[in-house]
Protein backbone atom coordinates (compact mmCIF):
# COMPACT_ATOMS: atom_id res chain seq x y z
CA UNK A 1 0.00 0.00 0.00
CA UNK A 2 1.27 3.45 -0.90
CA UNK A 3 1.79 5.74 2.11
CA UNK A 4 0.87 8.91 0.24
CA UNK A 5 -2.37 7.34 -0.96
CA UNK A 6 -3.19 6.26 2.59
CA UNK A 7 -2.51 9.78 3.94
CA UNK A 8 -4.67 11.33 1.21
CA UNK A 9 -7.54 9.00 2.03
CA UNK A 10 -7.29 9.66 5.77
CA UNK A 11 -6.59 13.40 5.96
CA UNK A 12 -8.56 13.96 9.18
CA UNK A 13 -6.71 11.21 11.07
CA UNK A 14 -3.38 12.43 9.68
CA UNK A 15 -4.15 15.95 10.90
CA UNK A 16 -4.94 14.64 14.38
CA UNK A 17 -1.71 12.60 14.44
CA UNK A 18 0.35 15.61 13.31
CA UNK A 19 -1.29 17.72 16.04
CA UNK A 20 -0.51 15.11 18.68
CA UNK A 21 3.11 14.88 17.50
CA UNK A 22 3.41 18.68 17.78
CA UNK A 23 1.95 18.56 21.30
CA UNK A 24 4.35 15.78 22.32
CA UNK A 25 7.30 17.78 21.03
CA UNK A 26 6.06 20.89 22.84
CA UNK A 27 5.44 19.18 26.19
CA UNK A 28 8.23 16.60 26.41
CA UNK A 29 11.07 18.20 24.50
CA UNK A 30 10.45 21.92 24.96
CA UNK A 31 8.64 21.89 28.31
CA UNK A 32 5.78 24.18 27.26
CA UNK A 33 8.23 26.97 26.45
CA UNK A 34 6.69 28.11 23.15
CA UNK A 35 3.10 28.99 22.46
CA UNK A 36 3.48 28.37 18.70
CA UNK A 37 3.70 24.57 18.79
CA UNK A 38 1.12 24.38 21.57
CA UNK A 39 -1.42 26.43 19.62
CA UNK A 40 -0.68 24.68 16.32
CA UNK A 41 -0.89 21.22 17.90
CA UNK A 42 -4.22 21.93 19.61
CA UNK A 43 -5.58 23.60 16.46
CA UNK A 44 -4.53 20.61 14.31
CA UNK A 45 -6.25 18.14 16.66
CA UNK A 46 -9.43 20.25 16.72
CA UNK A 47 -9.31 20.64 12.92
CA UNK A 48 -8.92 16.88 12.48
CA UNK A 49 -11.89 16.19 14.73
CA UNK A 50 -13.97 18.77 12.84
CA UNK A 51 -13.00 17.08 9.56
CA UNK A 52 -13.97 13.67 10.95
CA UNK A 53 -17.46 14.86 11.84
CA UNK A 54 -17.85 16.68 8.52
CA UNK A 55 -17.71 20.33 9.55
CA UNK A 56 -14.46 21.00 7.64
CA UNK A 57 -13.90 19.45 4.20
CA UNK A 58 -11.08 16.87 4.02
CA UNK A 59 -8.93 18.76 1.54
CA UNK A 60 -5.32 19.75 2.12
CA UNK A 61 -6.08 23.45 1.65
CA UNK A 62 -9.04 23.45 4.03
CA UNK A 63 -7.20 21.52 6.74
CA UNK A 64 -4.09 23.71 6.59
CA UNK A 65 -6.13 26.93 6.50
CA UNK A 66 -8.36 25.85 9.39
CA UNK A 67 -5.37 24.74 11.46
CA UNK A 68 -3.54 28.02 10.79
CA UNK A 69 -6.56 30.18 11.61
CA UNK A 70 -7.24 28.08 14.72
CA UNK A 71 -3.63 28.45 15.85
CA UNK A 72 -3.87 32.21 15.41
CA UNK A 73 -7.09 32.40 17.41
CA UNK A 74 -5.69 30.15 20.17
CA UNK A 75 -2.52 32.22 20.34
CA UNK A 76 -4.52 35.44 20.70
CA UNK A 77 -6.79 33.92 23.36
CA UNK A 78 -4.09 32.16 25.39
CA UNK A 79 -1.31 34.75 25.15
CA UNK A 80 -2.10 36.76 28.29
CA UNK A 81 -3.02 33.81 30.57
CA UNK A 82 0.12 31.88 29.58
CA UNK A 83 2.31 34.97 29.93
CA UNK A 84 0.83 35.63 33.37
CA UNK A 85 1.41 32.02 34.47
CA UNK A 86 5.13 32.35 33.73
CA UNK A 87 5.61 35.21 36.16
CA UNK A 88 6.49 34.13 39.65
CA UNK A 89 6.13 36.45 42.61
CA UNK A 90 9.40 38.18 43.44
CA UNK A 91 10.61 37.59 46.95
CA UNK A 92 11.83 40.56 48.93
CA UNK A 93 15.01 38.62 49.74
CA UNK A 94 16.60 35.19 49.58
CA UNK A 95 15.66 32.99 52.53
CA UNK A 96 17.79 29.96 51.62
CA UNK A 97 21.42 30.28 52.63
CA UNK A 98 23.97 28.80 55.02
CA UNK A 99 24.67 32.35 56.20
CA UNK A 100 21.21 32.73 57.76
CA UNK A 101 21.52 32.59 61.52
CA UNK A 102 25.02 34.09 61.53
CA UNK A 103 25.44 36.46 64.49
CA UNK A 104 27.97 39.25 64.86
CA UNK A 105 28.58 42.57 66.59
CA UNK A 106 28.03 45.91 64.84
CA UNK A 107 31.07 48.14 64.35
CA UNK A 108 28.98 51.29 63.80
CA UNK A 109 25.52 52.66 64.60
CA UNK A 110 22.76 51.41 62.32
CA UNK A 111 19.16 52.32 61.52
CA UNK A 112 16.84 52.05 58.52
CA UNK A 113 18.25 55.18 56.83
CA UNK A 114 21.91 54.47 57.66
CA UNK A 115 22.76 50.85 56.89
CA UNK A 116 26.01 49.47 58.26
CA UNK A 117 28.56 47.22 56.59
CA UNK A 118 30.45 44.19 57.78
CA UNK A 119 33.37 42.37 56.24
CA UNK A 120 32.73 38.63 56.29
CA UNK A 121 34.61 35.96 54.36
CA UNK A 122 36.48 38.57 52.36
CA UNK A 123 33.31 40.32 51.20
CA UNK A 124 31.98 43.66 52.38
CA UNK A 125 28.27 43.09 53.10
CA UNK A 126 25.70 45.87 53.40
CA UNK A 127 23.48 45.38 56.46
CA UNK A 128 19.82 46.34 56.31
CA UNK A 129 17.20 45.95 59.00
CA UNK A 130 14.43 43.37 58.60
CA UNK A 131 10.91 44.76 58.08
CA UNK A 132 9.67 44.27 61.69
CA UNK A 133 12.66 46.26 63.00
CA UNK A 134 12.70 49.19 60.53
CA UNK A 135 12.12 51.69 63.37
CA UNK A 136 14.96 50.35 65.54
CA UNK A 137 18.20 52.24 66.11
CA UNK A 138 21.07 49.88 66.87
CA UNK A 139 24.18 51.36 68.53
CA UNK A 140 27.68 50.12 67.75
CA UNK A 141 28.43 46.96 69.69
CA UNK A 142 24.87 45.58 69.34
CA UNK A 143 24.53 41.93 68.38
CA UNK A 144 22.57 41.19 65.20
CA UNK A 145 21.50 38.01 63.48
CA UNK A 146 21.24 37.44 59.71
CA UNK A 147 17.67 36.51 58.69
CA UNK A 148 18.02 36.77 54.88
CA UNK A 149 20.76 37.03 52.29
CA UNK A 150 20.82 38.75 48.92
CA UNK A 151 23.69 39.65 46.64
CA UNK A 152 26.04 41.76 48.77
CA UNK A 153 23.37 42.32 51.41
CA UNK A 154 22.54 40.79 54.78
CA UNK A 155 19.09 41.47 56.19
CA UNK A 156 19.52 41.49 59.96
CA UNK A 157 17.52 41.81 63.14
CA UNK A 158 18.75 42.56 66.64
CA UNK A 159 19.37 39.58 68.89
CA UNK A 160 17.89 39.66 72.38
CA UNK A 161 20.31 40.79 75.06
CA UNK A 162 21.45 37.90 77.25
CA UNK A 163 20.18 38.03 80.84
CA UNK A 164 23.31 38.17 83.02
CA UNK A 165 21.57 38.84 86.36
CA UNK A 166 21.08 35.18 87.28
Buried (B, 14 or more C-beta within 10 A) or exposed (E): EEEEEEBEEBBBBBBBBBBBEBBEBBEEEEEBEEBEBBBBBBBBBBBBBBBBEEEBEBEEEBBEEBBBEBBEEBBEEBEEEBEEEEEEEEEEBBEEBEEBEBEBEBEBEBBEEEBBBBEEEEEEBBBBBBEEBEEBEBEEEBBBBBBBBBEEBBBBBBEEEEEEEE
